[in-house]
């Protein structure tokens, strides 16, 4: 596993919420992202650290 897809601490995933909606996030291991369905955003995970800034998030495409 390379540095870009380093695992995120499961305990951290339990407490993180979307900074915009305060709603739950799901972990997409394949894309190394935390996904907020409510906000329709995917927050990147870099070097095992979730980047929880809306300006760094990618908008989800239709059907994602």
C-alpha positions in Angstrom: 0.0 0.0 0.0 1.4 3.4 -1.0 1.3 6.6 1.0 -1.6 8.0 -0.9 -3.9 5.2 0.1 -2.6 4.6 3.6 -5.3 3.2 5.9 -7.3 5.6 8.1 -7.7 4.8 11.7 -11.1 3.1 12.2 -11.6 5.0 15.4 -11.2 8.3 13.5 -13.8 7.2 11.0 -16.3 6.6 13.8 -16.2 10.2 14.9 -15.8 12.1 11.6 -18.9 13.8 10.1 -19.3 16.0 7.1 -18.3 19.6 7.9 -21.2 21.0 5.9 -24.1 18.8 6.9 -22.8 17.2 10.2 -24.1 14.0 8.6 -22.5 10.6 8.4 -19.6 9.7 6.1 -18.9 6.4 4.3 -15.4 5.2 3.6 -14.6 4.4 0.0 -11.4 2.4 0.3 -10.9 2.0 -3.5 -11.0 5.8 -4.1 -9.4 6.8 -0.8 -12.3 9.1 0.0 -14.9 9.8 2.7 -18.2 10.3 1.1 -21.1 12.5 2.3 -24.2 11.5 0.4 -26.1 14.4 2.0 -23.7 17.0 0.7 -22.9 15.0 -2.5 -19.2 15.5 -1.8 -16.2 13.1 -1.5 -13.4 14.2 0.8 -9.9 12.9 -0.2 -7.7 11.0 2.1 -4.0 11.8 1.7 -1.2 10.0 3.5 -3.9 8.5 5.7 -5.3 11.9 6.7 -8.8 12.9 5.7 -8.9 16.3 4.2 -12.2 17.6 5.5 -12.2 20.9 3.6 -15.2 21.4 1.2 -13.0 23.2 -1.3 -10.8 20.1 -1.5 -13.8 17.7 -1.9 -15.0 16.5 -5.3 -18.6 16.6 -6.2 -20.2 13.3 -6.7 -21.4 12.4 -10.2 -24.9 11.3 -10.9 -25.4 7.7 -9.6 -22.5 7.8 -7.2 
